[in-house]
């Protein structure tokens, strides 16, 4: 299958790869089970936006396969007290990437907002899996099944959001 991605969506990926065609389109031949991109390399994190979004200079990165609470989102702990789980997710992601600010990332897609959807490693640590294991992100089953086991382990351990009650981030966004 050939995919043609409009320039407005593909430009960040094309810039990252150093590829641009004269007509503003590019084509990648794929098997049906392959992701639309296969680009990767070192990414220097310049800012952690929230638990699942990073910046590398002007590039906006969405961490593949997870959905973390939004910055304004609160959760309820086991005693019924409210806590800022969105801010906790950002703090945890900051800690994870600070151990290796130069991540090794693979570009898997470009989302509808033009963000690069990437799987990233901080040394031997998959940053998405680490956040899910801490109970500060959920497996984003709508887009991937990669982190379901990590989510189940966090739930069993009562880690992070699993210590009490919370709205899944996608439901919180819809309501707010």
N, C-alpha and C positions, 0 to 999 in steps of 0.2 A: 504494500500500500504506500502511496506517496501522500505526504501531508504538506499542505501549503499554509504557512502561518503569516497573517498580515504583519507588516512592518511594526505597527504600534504595539503588538504583543511580543513579537520576536526580537525587537531591537536590543533589549538588555542581554538576551542570550547570545545574539549575534555579536554584540560588542565583546562579551565575555570570551567568545570563541574566536573573535577576530574575523568573522565571516559576514559579508554583506553582498547581496547581488545588486546589479544595476536596476532591476525593476522593483526592488524592495521586498521580494519574496524569496524564500528558500524552500527547498524540497529535500526531504530525508526519506529514503526508502526504508520501510520497516516490515518486519513480520508482525502479525496481528497481536502477539503477546509481548512486544517490546515497547518500552517507553518511547515517547517522541523525540528524546534527546539522549545523547551519550557523550556528555562533556563533563570534565572534572578537573580538579587541581586544587591548589592551595588557595584558601580564602582567608583574608585577614579581617577579623571582626572589628569594626570601628564603633559599633553601638549595638546593644541589646535593646530592642524595642519592647518586647514582651516575651512571654514564655515560648512562643513559637515563631517569632519574627526577629531577624537580625539585619544589620546593615554592614556592607563592606564598601565604604566610600559612598558612591551614588547608587550602588546596586542594592536592591531590596530583596531579601531572602526569606522565604517561607519554609520552615523546617518540615520535611516530608513526613506524612503519616500520623501526625499528632494534632490535637487541638487543646490548647492551654486556656485557662480562664482569662477573660479580658481584664485589663488593668483596673477598671472600676468595679469588677465583680467581687462579691463577698461570698464566703461559704460559712457554714455553721459547724462548730466543733462538737465533740461528743457531750459536752456540758451545756450545749445550747448557745454558746457565745459566738458572735459574729467575728470573722477574721478576714483579712484582705488576701484572699487566695490568689487573685490576679497579680498583686504586687509580689507575693511570695514566689509565684512561678517565674517572674522576671528576675528576682534575686537569685533563685536557684540556677536559672540559665546563665546568668552572669558568672556565678561561681564555676559552673561546668566549663564554660568557654575560656575563663580567665586562666585555667590550667594549661591551655593550648590555644592562644589567640589566633594562631595560624592553623585553621582547620583544613582537613582534607575532605573535599566535598565533591559529590557527583550531582550534576544537573539532571533531574528527572523530567521536568516539565516547566512550563511557564503558566501561571494561573491567570484568571480573567482580569486581575488587577495589574498584570505585568510583572509580578514578583517571580523570582527564580525559585522553583520548588526543588530543594536540594536535600540529599541525605548527607550528613556531615559527621565526621569522626574527629574527636579531640584525642589524639594519640590512638589508643585502643578502645576508646569509649565512644559509642554511638550516642550523640548528645540527645537525640529524641528518646531513646530507650532509657537513658539516665533520668530524664525528667518524668517520664511515665512511672518508672520504678519508685520515684520519690512521692508519687501520688499527686503530682502537680500538673499533669496533662493526661488526657485520655487518648486511647487509640482512636484515630479518625477513620472509623470503619467505612465511611462513605467514600473514602479515597484510597484506603490501603488496609491490609490486615497484618502488617508487620509487627505491631506492638501490642497485640491482644494478650499474649501470654504475660508480658510485663505488666499490663494493666490488671490482669487477674491476680498476679502476685502482690501488687500494691493494695488491691482491695482486700485480699486475704490478710495482709499485714496491718490494715487500718492506717496506711500511710497517707499523709497529706489530706487531700479532700475526702478520702475514704474514712477519715476518723469521725465524720458526722454526715451532714446533709449538704448537697450542692446541686445546682442546675448544670447540666452539661453545657459547655461554652456555646455550642450552636443553638441551644434552646434559650440561653440567657441573651444572646445577641438578638434573636427573633423577638423576645419580649421587651428588649430595651432599645 
